[in-house]
Amino acid sequence: MPQTSLLAFVKVRKRKKAAAYLFKRDIPEIMGPNLERYGPFRKGDLVSEGALPREIWAVLMKRGAVKPYFMEL
C-alpha cells in the first residue's frame, strides 16, 4: 500500500488581503493623524493600501466611502 501525505488532500486556502481600495465617492482632501494632507480622491479611484495610514482606511470603510479590492496572494 503506497504512503500518501494527508496534506495532499487538504486544500490550502490563501487568505484574501485587501491590496487596494476603490473609492465610491469624491473626497477632496483628508487630514491624517500625523496632520499630513492626503487627496483629492475621485469616485472610481483605485488606491493601494500603503498610500494612506490604516486609521484613515478604517474610517473610510466605516463610513462607506471605499470598498476593498481583494487579490489572491
PyMOL Python script that loads the backbone (N, CA, C, O; Angstrom):
from pymol import cmd

cmd.read_pdbstr("""\
ATOM      1  N   MET A   1       0.846  -1.181   0.000  1.00  0.00           N
ATOM      2  CA  MET A   1       0.000   0.000   0.000  1.00  0.00           C
ATOM      3  C   MET A   1       0.894   1.248   0.000  1.00  0.00           C
ATOM      4  O   MET A   1       1.716   1.421   0.900  1.00  0.00           O
ATOM      5  N   PRO A   2       0.737   2.106  -0.994  1.00  0.00           N
ATOM      6  CA  PRO A   2       1.606   3.290  -1.057  1.00  0.00           C
ATOM      7  C   PRO A   2       1.261   4.314   0.022  1.00  0.00           C
ATOM      8  O   PRO A   2       0.102   4.488   0.397  1.00  0.00           O
ATOM      9  N   GLN A   3       2.286   4.971   0.498  1.00  0.00           N
ATOM     10  CA  GLN A   3       2.080   6.012   1.502  1.00  0.00           C
ATOM     11  C   GLN A   3       1.769   7.330   0.810  1.00  0.00           C
ATOM     12  O   GLN A   3       2.442   7.719  -0.144  1.00  0.00           O
ATOM     13  N   THR A   4       0.759   7.998   1.296  1.00  0.00           N
ATOM     14  CA  THR A   4       0.431   9.333   0.779  1.00  0.00           C
ATOM     15  C   THR A   4       0.297  10.283   1.942  1.00  0.00           C
ATOM     16  O   THR A   4      -0.078   9.899   3.050  1.00  0.00           O
ATOM     17  N   SER A   5       0.600  11.483   1.675  1.00  0.00           N
ATOM     18  CA  SER A   5       0.514  12.504   2.707  1.00  0.00           C
ATOM     19  C   SER A   5      -0.921  13.014   2.803  1.00  0.00           C
ATOM     20  O   SER A   5      -1.591  13.214   1.790  1.00  0.00           O
ATOM     21  N   LEU A   6      -1.374  13.217   4.013  1.00  0.00           N
ATOM     22  CA  LEU A   6      -2.709  13.793   4.205  1.00  0.00           C
ATOM     23  C   LEU A   6      -2.776  15.213   3.682  1.00  0.00           C
ATOM     24  O   LEU A   6      -3.844  15.686   3.294  1.00  0.00           O
ATOM     25  N   LEU A   7      -1.647  15.895   3.668  1.00  0.00           N
ATOM     26  CA  LEU A   7      -1.628  17.268   3.190  1.00  0.00           C
ATOM     27  C   LEU A   7      -1.937  17.357   1.702  1.00  0.00           C
ATOM     28  O   LEU A   7      -2.366  18.405   1.218  1.00  0.00           O
ATOM     29  N   ALA A   8      -1.724  16.277   0.983  1.00  0.00           N
ATOM     30  CA  ALA A   8      -2.029  16.285  -0.442  1.00  0.00           C
ATOM     31  C   ALA A   8      -3.534  16.408  -0.686  1.00  0.00           C
ATOM     32  O   ALA A   8      -3.956  16.887  -1.738  1.00  0.00           O
ATOM     33  N   PHE A   9      -4.326  15.984   0.265  1.00  0.00           N
ATOM     34  CA  PHE A   9      -5.776  16.009   0.114  1.00  0.00           C
ATOM     35  C   PHE A   9      -6.429  17.246   0.704  1.00  0.00           C
ATOM     36  O   PHE A   9      -7.601  17.514   0.440  1.00  0.00           O
ATOM     37  N   VAL A  10      -5.698  17.988   1.487  1.00  0.00           N
ATOM     38  CA  VAL A  10      -6.230  19.191   2.124  1.00  0.00           C
ATOM     39  C   VAL A  10      -5.966  20.371   1.210  1.00  0.00           C
ATOM     40  O   VAL A  10      -4.825  20.641   0.835  1.00  0.00           O
ATOM     41  N   LYS A  11      -7.010  21.057   0.862  1.00  0.00           N
ATOM     42  CA  LYS A  11      -6.855  22.242   0.010  1.00  0.00           C
ATOM     43  C   LYS A  11      -6.430  23.421   0.885  1.00  0.00           C
ATOM     44  O   LYS A  11      -7.099  23.766   1.859  1.00  0.00           O
ATOM     45  N   VAL A  12      -5.337  24.009   0.527  1.00  0.00           N
ATOM     46  CA  VAL A  12      -4.831  25.157   1.283  1.00  0.00           C
ATOM     47  C   VAL A  12      -5.496  26.400   0.730  1.00  0.00           C
ATOM     48  O   VAL A  12      -5.373  26.709  -0.456  1.00  0.00           O
ATOM     49  N   ARG A  13      -6.201  27.112   1.596  1.00  0.00           N
ATOM     50  CA  ARG A  13      -6.863  28.349   1.189  1.00  0.00           C
ATOM     51  C   ARG A  13      -5.954  29.522   1.509  1.00  0.00           C
ATOM     52  O   ARG A  13      -5.517  29.705   2.645  1.00  0.00           O
ATOM     53  N   LYS A  14      -5.687  30.296   0.500  1.00  0.00           N
ATOM     54  CA  LYS A  14      -4.909  31.510   0.717  1.00  0.00           C
ATOM     55  C   LYS A  14      -5.838  32.591   1.233  1.00  0.00           C
ATOM     56  O   LYS A  14      -6.962  32.749   0.757  1.00  0.00           O
ATOM     57  N   ARG A  15      -5.357  33.320   2.199  1.00  0.00           N
ATOM     58  CA  ARG A  15      -6.151  34.388   2.791  1.00  0.00           C
ATOM     59  C   ARG A  15      -6.235  35.559   1.822  1.00  0.00           C
ATOM     60  O   ARG A  15      -5.235  35.978   1.240  1.00  0.00           O
ATOM     61  N   LYS A  16      -7.433  36.071   1.663  1.00  0.00           N
ATOM     62  CA  LYS A  16      -7.591  37.251   0.821  1.00  0.00           C
ATOM     63  C   LYS A  16      -7.102  38.463   1.591  1.00  0.00           C
ATOM     64  O   LYS A  16      -7.360  38.612   2.786  1.00  0.00           O
ATOM     65  N   LYS A  17      -6.405  39.307   0.894  1.00  0.00           N
ATOM     66  CA  LYS A  17      -5.884  40.508   1.532  1.00  0.00           C
ATOM     67  C   LYS A  17      -6.241  41.707   0.670  1.00  0.00           C
ATOM     68  O   LYS A  17      -6.088  41.676  -0.551  1.00  0.00           O
ATOM     69  N   ALA A  18      -6.713  42.754   1.311  1.00  0.00           N
ATOM     70  CA  ALA A  18      -7.041  43.968   0.574  1.00  0.00           C
ATOM     71  C   ALA A  18      -5.739  44.644   0.171  1.00  0.00           C
ATOM     72  O   ALA A  18      -5.007  45.165   1.013  1.00  0.00           O
ATOM     73  N   ALA A  19      -5.467  44.627  -1.108  1.00  0.00           N
ATOM     74  CA  ALA A  19      -4.252  45.249  -1.599  1.00  0.00           C
ATOM     75  C   ALA A  19      -4.523  46.689  -2.017  1.00  0.00           C
ATOM     76  O   ALA A  19      -3.601  47.491  -2.163  1.00  0.00           O
ATOM     77  N   ALA A  20      -5.798  47.002  -2.208  1.00  0.00           N
ATOM     78  CA  ALA A  20      -6.176  48.343  -2.643  1.00  0.00           C
ATOM     79  C   ALA A  20      -7.619  48.604  -2.240  1.00  0.00           C
ATOM     80  O   ALA A  20      -8.345  47.694  -1.840  1.00  0.00           O
ATOM     81  N   TYR A  21      -8.015  49.846  -2.353  1.00  0.00           N
ATOM     82  CA  TYR A  21      -9.390  50.243  -2.044  1.00  0.00           C
ATOM     83  C   TYR A  21      -9.942  51.059  -3.199  1.00  0.00           C
ATOM     84  O   TYR A  21      -9.229  51.865  -3.798  1.00  0.00           O
ATOM     85  N   LEU A  22     -11.206  50.849  -3.507  1.00  0.00           N
ATOM     86  CA  LEU A  22     -11.895  51.554  -4.573  1.00  0.00           C
ATOM     87  C   LEU A  22     -12.780  52.626  -3.942  1.00  0.00           C
ATOM     88  O   LEU A  22     -13.628  52.320  -3.104  1.00  0.00           O
ATOM     89  N   PHE A  23     -12.586  53.871  -4.339  1.00  0.00           N
ATOM     90  CA  PHE A  23     -13.379  54.971  -3.785  1.00  0.00           C
ATOM     91  C   PHE A  23     -14.771  54.977  -4.406  1.00  0.00           C
ATOM     92  O   PHE A  23     -14.912  54.898  -5.626  1.00  0.00           O
ATOM     93  N   LYS A  24     -15.802  55.072  -3.562  1.00  0.00           N
ATOM     94  CA  LYS A  24     -17.191  55.084  -4.004  1.00  0.00           C
ATOM     95  C   LYS A  24     -17.734  56.496  -4.202  1.00  0.00           C
ATOM     96  O   LYS A  24     -18.796  56.685  -4.794  1.00  0.00           O
ATOM     97  N   ARG A  25     -16.994  57.487  -3.699  1.00  0.00           N
ATOM     98  CA  ARG A  25     -17.415  58.893  -3.840  1.00  0.00           C
ATOM     99  C   ARG A  25     -16.196  59.800  -3.890  1.00  0.00           C
ATOM    100  O   ARG A  25     -15.089  59.396  -3.532  1.00  0.00           O
ATOM    101  N   ASP A  26     -16.411  61.008  -4.329  1.00  0.00           N
ATOM    102  CA  ASP A  26     -15.334  62.003  -4.369  1.00  0.00           C
ATOM    103  C   ASP A  26     -15.003  62.483  -2.959  1.00  0.00           C
ATOM    104  O   ASP A  26     -15.899  62.754  -2.159  1.00  0.00           O
ATOM    105  N   ILE A  27     -13.730  62.583  -2.669  1.00  0.00           N
ATOM    106  CA  ILE A  27     -13.272  63.130  -1.388  1.00  0.00           C
ATOM    107  C   ILE A  27     -12.189  64.148  -1.715  1.00  0.00           C
ATOM    108  O   ILE A  27     -11.129  63.781  -2.220  1.00  0.00           O
ATOM    109  N   PRO A  28     -12.440  65.418  -1.433  1.00  0.00           N
ATOM    110  CA  PRO A  28     -11.489  66.464  -1.828  1.00  0.00           C
ATOM    111  C   PRO A  28     -10.154  66.399  -1.086  1.00  0.00           C
ATOM    112  O   PRO A  28      -9.098  66.572  -1.694  1.00  0.00           O
ATOM    113  N   GLU A  29     -10.198  66.149   0.227  1.00  0.00           N
ATOM    114  CA  GLU A  29      -8.957  66.141   0.999  1.00  0.00           C
ATOM    115  C   GLU A  29      -9.204  65.438   2.327  1.00  0.00           C
ATOM    116  O   GLU A  29     -10.293  65.515   2.896  1.00  0.00           O
ATOM    117  N   ILE A  30      -8.172  64.750   2.811  1.00  0.00           N
ATOM    118  CA  ILE A  30      -8.243  64.056   4.099  1.00  0.00           C
ATOM    119  C   ILE A  30      -7.061  64.511   4.931  1.00  0.00           C
ATOM    120  O   ILE A  30      -5.934  64.570   4.438  1.00  0.00           O
ATOM    121  N   MET A  31      -7.315  64.834   6.197  1.00  0.00           N
ATOM    122  CA  MET A  31      -6.235  65.179   7.122  1.00  0.00           C
ATOM    123  C   MET A  31      -5.958  63.943   7.968  1.00  0.00           C
ATOM    124  O   MET A  31      -6.845  63.447   8.663  1.00  0.00           O
ATOM    125  N   GLY A  32      -4.732  63.452   7.906  1.00  0.00           N
ATOM    126  CA  GLY A  32      -4.351  62.240   8.616  1.00  0.00           C
ATOM    127  C   GLY A  32      -4.031  62.491  10.079  1.00  0.00           C
ATOM    128  O   GLY A  32      -3.989  63.637  10.526  1.00  0.00           O
ATOM    129  N   PRO A  33      -3.802  61.396  10.833  1.00  0.00           N
ATOM    130  CA  PRO A  33      -3.479  61.524  12.257  1.00  0.00           C
ATOM    131  C   PRO A  33      -2.134  62.211  12.496  1.00  0.00           C
ATOM    132  O   PRO A  33      -1.874  62.721  13.586  1.00  0.00           O
ATOM    133  N   ASN A  34      -1.283  62.220  11.468  1.00  0.00           N
ATOM    134  CA  ASN A  34       0.010  62.892  11.587  1.00  0.00           C
ATOM    135  C   ASN A  34      -0.051  64.326  11.045  1.00  0.00           C
ATOM    136  O   ASN A  34       0.982  64.951  10.803  1.00  0.00           O
ATOM    137  N   LEU A  35      -1.278  64.838  10.859  1.00  0.00           N
ATOM    138  CA  LEU A  35      -1.572  66.183  10.355  1.00  0.00           C
ATOM    139  C   LEU A  35      -1.059  66.403   8.925  1.00  0.00           C
ATOM    140  O   LEU A  35      -0.834  67.536   8.501  1.00  0.00           O
ATOM    141  N   GLU A  36      -0.884  65.315   8.206  1.00  0.00           N
ATOM    142  CA  GLU A  36      -0.499  65.391   6.804  1.00  0.00           C
ATOM    143  C   GLU A  36      -1.767  65.339   5.957  1.00  0.00           C
ATOM    144  O   GLU A  36      -2.738  64.675   6.319  1.00  0.00           O
ATOM    145  N   ARG A  37      -1.751  66.040   4.834  1.00  0.00           N
ATOM    146  CA  ARG A  37      -2.930  66.079   3.958  1.00  0.00           C
ATOM    147  C   ARG A  37      -2.801  65.049   2.847  1.00  0.00           C
ATOM    148  O   ARG A  37      -1.731  64.864   2.267  1.00  0.00           O
ATOM    149  N   TYR A  38      -3.923  64.380   2.561  1.00  0.00           N
ATOM    150  CA  TYR A  38      -3.985  63.372   1.502  1.00  0.00           C
ATOM    151  C   TYR A  38      -5.151  63.713   0.580  1.00  0.00           C
ATOM    152  O   TYR A  38      -6.192  64.187   1.036  1.00  0.00           O
ATOM    153  N   GLY A  39      -4.972  63.471  -0.718  1.00  0.00           N
ATOM    154  CA  GLY A  39      -6.078  63.698  -1.634  1.00  0.00           C
ATOM    155  C   GLY A  39      -5.698  64.676  -2.711  1.00  0.00           C
ATOM    156  O   GLY A  39      -4.557  65.135  -2.746  1.00  0.00           O
ATOM    157  N   PRO A  40      -6.594  65.003  -3.568  1.00  0.00           N
ATOM    158  CA  PRO A  40      -8.003  64.607  -3.658  1.00  0.00           C
ATOM    159  C   PRO A  40      -8.162  63.214  -4.277  1.00  0.00           C
ATOM    160  O   PRO A  40      -7.293  62.744  -5.010  1.00  0.00           O
ATOM    161  N   PHE A  41      -9.289  62.567  -3.967  1.00  0.00           N
ATOM    162  CA  PHE A  41      -9.631  61.260  -4.499  1.00  0.00           C
ATOM    163  C   PHE A  41     -10.972  61.367  -5.218  1.00  0.00           C
ATOM    164  O   PHE A  41     -11.907  61.987  -4.711  1.00  0.00           O
ATOM    165  N   ARG A  42     -11.060  60.770  -6.383  1.00  0.00           N
ATOM    166  CA  ARG A  42     -12.289  60.785  -7.184  1.00  0.00           C
ATOM    167  C   ARG A  42     -12.985  59.443  -7.109  1.00  0.00           C
ATOM    168  O   ARG A  42     -12.352  58.417  -6.859  1.00  0.00           O
ATOM    169  N   LYS A  43     -14.291  59.453  -7.326  1.00  0.00           N
ATOM    170  CA  LYS A  43     -15.063  58.218  -7.379  1.00  0.00           C
ATOM    171  C   LYS A  43     -14.461  57.327  -8.470  1.00  0.00           C
ATOM    172  O   LYS A  43     -14.244  57.773  -9.597  1.00  0.00           O
ATOM    173  N   GLY A  44     -14.193  56.062  -8.120  1.00  0.00           N
ATOM    174  CA  GLY A  44     -13.609  55.133  -9.071  1.00  0.00           C
ATOM    175  C   GLY A  44     -12.104  54.996  -8.976  1.00  0.00           C
ATOM    176  O   GLY A  44     -11.523  54.134  -9.636  1.00  0.00           O
ATOM    177  N   ASP A  45     -11.455  55.832  -8.166  1.00  0.00           N
ATOM    178  CA  ASP A  45     -10.006  55.717  -7.985  1.00  0.00           C
ATOM    179  C   ASP A  45      -9.684  54.430  -7.227  1.00  0.00           C
ATOM    180  O   ASP A  45     -10.358  54.082  -6.257  1.00  0.00           O
ATOM    181  N   LEU A  46      -8.652  53.733  -7.679  1.00  0.00           N
ATOM    182  CA  LEU A  46      -8.163  52.534  -7.007  1.00  0.00           C
ATOM    183  C   LEU A  46      -6.837  52.903  -6.367  1.00  0.00           C
ATOM    184  O   LEU A  46      -5.866  53.203  -7.062  1.00  0.00           O
ATOM    185  N   VAL A  47      -6.796  52.882  -5.035  1.00  0.00           N
ATOM    186  CA  VAL A  47      -5.632  53.369  -4.290  1.00  0.00           C
ATOM    187  C   VAL A  47      -5.061  52.235  -3.458  1.00  0.00           C
ATOM    188  O   VAL A  47      -5.805  51.532  -2.774  1.00  0.00           O
ATOM    189  N   SER A  48      -3.741  52.048  -3.508  1.00  0.00           N
ATOM    190  CA  SER A  48      -3.105  50.985  -2.736  1.00  0.00           C
ATOM    191  C   SER A  48      -3.190  51.294  -1.249  1.00  0.00           C
ATOM    192  O   SER A  48      -3.232  52.454  -0.840  1.00  0.00           O
ATOM    193  N   GLU A  49      -3.216  50.233  -0.451  1.00  0.00           N
ATOM    194  CA  GLU A  49      -3.405  50.417   0.986  1.00  0.00           C
ATOM    195  C   GLU A  49      -2.237  51.130   1.658  1.00  0.00           C
ATOM    196  O   GLU A  49      -2.403  51.671   2.751  1.00  0.00           O
ATOM    197  N   GLY A  50      -1.073  51.145   1.041  1.00  0.00           N
ATOM    198  CA  GLY A  50       0.081  51.825   1.621  1.00  0.00           C
ATOM    199  C   GLY A  50       0.066  53.331   1.408  1.00  0.00           C
ATOM    200  O   GLY A  50       0.896  54.050   1.965  1.00  0.00           O
ATOM    201  N   ALA A  51      -0.876  53.809   0.605  1.00  0.00           N
ATOM    202  CA  ALA A  51      -0.924  55.242   0.299  1.00  0.00           C
ATOM    203  C   ALA A  51      -1.484  56.071   1.454  1.00  0.00           C
ATOM    204  O   ALA A  51      -1.188  57.261   1.564  1.00  0.00           O
ATOM    205  N   LEU A  52      -2.287  55.451   2.310  1.00  0.00           N
ATOM    206  CA  LEU A  52      -2.886  56.151   3.449  1.00  0.00           C
ATOM    207  C   LEU A  52      -2.654  55.340   4.717  1.00  0.00           C
ATOM    208  O   LEU A  52      -2.517  54.118   4.647  1.00  0.00           O
ATOM    209  N   PRO A  53      -2.609  55.995   5.872  1.00  0.00           N
ATOM    210  CA  PRO A  53      -2.486  55.262   7.135  1.00  0.00           C
ATOM    211  C   PRO A  53      -3.710  54.366   7.393  1.00  0.00           C
ATOM    212  O   PRO A  53      -4.807  54.642   6.908  1.00  0.00           O
ATOM    213  N   ARG A  54      -3.503  53.304   8.156  1.00  0.00           N
ATOM    214  CA  ARG A  54      -4.579  52.349   8.464  1.00  0.00           C
ATOM    215  C   ARG A  54      -5.780  53.005   9.130  1.00  0.00           C
ATOM    216  O   ARG A  54      -6.923  52.624   8.879  1.00  0.00           O
ATOM    217  N   GLU A  55      -5.518  53.984   9.972  1.00  0.00           N
ATOM    218  CA  GLU A  55      -6.617  54.648  10.675  1.00  0.00           C
ATOM    219  C   GLU A  55      -7.586  55.300   9.693  1.00  0.00           C
ATOM    220  O   GLU A  55      -8.800  55.265   9.890  1.00  0.00           O
ATOM    221  N   ILE A  56      -7.042  55.891   8.642  1.00  0.00           N
ATOM    222  CA  ILE A  56      -7.884  56.549   7.641  1.00  0.00           C
ATOM    223  C   ILE A  56      -8.704  55.514   6.880  1.00  0.00           C
ATOM    224  O   ILE A  56      -9.895  55.717   6.647  1.00  0.00           O
ATOM    225  N   TRP A  57      -8.066  54.391   6.487  1.00  0.00           N
ATOM    226  CA  TRP A  57      -8.815  53.345   5.779  1.00  0.00           C
ATOM    227  C   TRP A  57      -9.964  52.832   6.643  1.00  0.00           C
ATOM    228  O   TRP A  57     -11.059  52.589   6.136  1.00  0.00           O
ATOM    229  N   ALA A  58      -9.726  52.667   7.932  1.00  0.00           N
ATOM    230  CA  ALA A  58     -10.769  52.171   8.829  1.00  0.00           C
ATOM    231  C   ALA A  58     -11.962  53.124   8.863  1.00  0.00           C
ATOM    232  O   ALA A  58     -13.110  52.681   8.815  1.00  0.00           O
ATOM    233  N   VAL A  59     -11.702  54.414   8.945  1.00  0.00           N
ATOM    234  CA  VAL A  59     -12.780  55.412   8.977  1.00  0.00           C
ATOM    235  C   VAL A  59     -13.531  55.434   7.643  1.00  0.00           C
ATOM    236  O   VAL A  59     -14.761  55.479   7.622  1.00  0.00           O
ATOM    237  N   LEU A  60     -12.789  55.403   6.529  1.00  0.00           N
ATOM    238  CA  LEU A  60     -13.431  55.420   5.214  1.00  0.00           C
ATOM    239  C   LEU A  60     -14.288  54.174   4.997  1.00  0.00           C
ATOM    240  O   LEU A  60     -15.361  54.260   4.400  1.00  0.00           O
ATOM    241  N   MET A  61     -13.826  53.019   5.476  1.00  0.00           N
ATOM    242  CA  MET A  61     -14.615  51.786   5.366  1.00  0.00           C
ATOM    243  C   MET A  61     -15.885  51.890   6.211  1.00  0.00           C
ATOM    244  O   MET A  61     -16.968  51.510   5.766  1.00  0.00           O
ATOM    245  N   LYS A  62     -15.744  52.403   7.418  1.00  0.00           N
ATOM    246  CA  LYS A  62     -16.882  52.521   8.330  1.00  0.00           C
ATOM    247  C   LYS A  62     -17.957  53.454   7.761  1.00  0.00           C
ATOM    248  O   LYS A  62     -19.152  53.221   7.944  1.00  0.00           O
ATOM    249  N   ARG A  63     -17.526  54.492   7.083  1.00  0.00           N
ATOM    250  CA  ARG A  63     -18.465  55.463   6.507  1.00  0.00           C
ATOM    251  C   ARG A  63     -18.960  55.069   5.120  1.00  0.00           C
ATOM    252  O   ARG A  63     -19.806  55.757   4.549  1.00  0.00           O
ATOM    253  N   GLY A  64     -18.447  53.974   4.573  1.00  0.00           N
ATOM    254  CA  GLY A  64     -18.894  53.505   3.273  1.00  0.00           C
ATOM    255  C   GLY A  64     -18.352  54.292   2.096  1.00  0.00           C
ATOM    256  O   GLY A  64     -18.950  54.289   1.021  1.00  0.00           O
ATOM    257  N   ALA A  65     -17.237  54.960   2.284  1.00  0.00           N
ATOM    258  CA  ALA A  65     -16.661  55.777   1.220  1.00  0.00           C
ATOM    259  C   ALA A  65     -15.750  54.967   0.300  1.00  0.00           C
ATOM    260  O   ALA A  65     -15.496  55.368  -0.835  1.00  0.00           O
ATOM    261  N   VAL A  66     -15.257  53.819   0.794  1.00  0.00           N
ATOM    262  CA  VAL A  66     -14.384  52.969  -0.017  1.00  0.00           C
ATOM    263  C   VAL A  66     -14.840  51.519   0.069  1.00  0.00           C
ATOM    264  O   VAL A  66     -15.531  51.111   1.002  1.00  0.00           O
ATOM    265  N   LYS A  67     -14.431  50.762  -0.931  1.00  0.00           N
ATOM    266  CA  LYS A  67     -14.725  49.333  -0.978  1.00  0.00           C
ATOM    267  C   LYS A  67     -13.393  48.618  -1.159  1.00  0.00           C
ATOM    268  O   LYS A  67     -12.614  48.999  -2.033  1.00  0.00           O
ATOM    269  N   PRO A  68     -13.103  47.585  -0.354  1.00  0.00           N
ATOM    270  CA  PRO A  68     -11.823  46.891  -0.512  1.00  0.00           C
ATOM    271  C   PRO A  68     -11.768  46.124  -1.826  1.00  0.00           C
ATOM    272  O   PRO A  68     -12.767  45.560  -2.272  1.00  0.00           O
ATOM    273  N   TYR A  69     -10.607  46.112  -2.430  1.00  0.00           N
ATOM    274  CA  TYR A  69     -10.353  45.373  -3.661  1.00  0.00           C
ATOM    275  C   TYR A  69      -9.424  44.229  -3.276  1.00  0.00           C
ATOM    276  O   TYR A  69      -8.280  44.455  -2.883  1.00  0.00           O
ATOM    277  N   PHE A  70      -9.923  42.994  -3.390  1.00  0.00           N
ATOM    278  CA  PHE A  70      -9.176  41.843  -2.931  1.00  0.00           C
ATOM    279  C   PHE A  70      -8.404  41.179  -4.054  1.00  0.00           C
ATOM    280  O   PHE A  70      -8.857  41.116  -5.196  1.00  0.00           O
ATOM    281  N   MET A  71      -7.225  40.686  -3.700  1.00  0.00           N
ATOM    282  CA  MET A  71      -6.387  39.931  -4.631  1.00  0.00           C
ATOM    283  C   MET A  71      -5.949  38.647  -3.946  1.00  0.00           C
ATOM    284  O   MET A  71      -5.693  38.647  -2.742  1.00  0.00           O
ATOM    285  N   GLU A  72      -5.861  37.566  -4.687  1.00  0.00           N
ATOM    286  CA  GLU A  72      -5.312  36.326  -4.157  1.00  0.00           C
ATOM    287  C   GLU A  72      -3.803  36.455  -4.136  1.00  0.00           C
ATOM    288  O   GLU A  72      -3.191  36.828  -5.137  1.00  0.00           O
ATOM    289  N   LEU A  73      -3.209  36.150  -3.010  1.00  0.00           N
ATOM    290  CA  LEU A  73      -1.751  36.216  -2.901  1.00  0.00           C
ATOM    291  C   LEU A  73      -1.187  34.824  -2.766  1.00  0.00           C
ATOM    292  O   LEU A  73       0.029  34.658  -2.661  1.00  0.00           O
TER     293      LEU A  73
END
""", "prot")
cmd.dss("prot")
cmd.show_as("cartoon", "prot")
cmd.util.cbc("prot")
cmd.orient("prot")
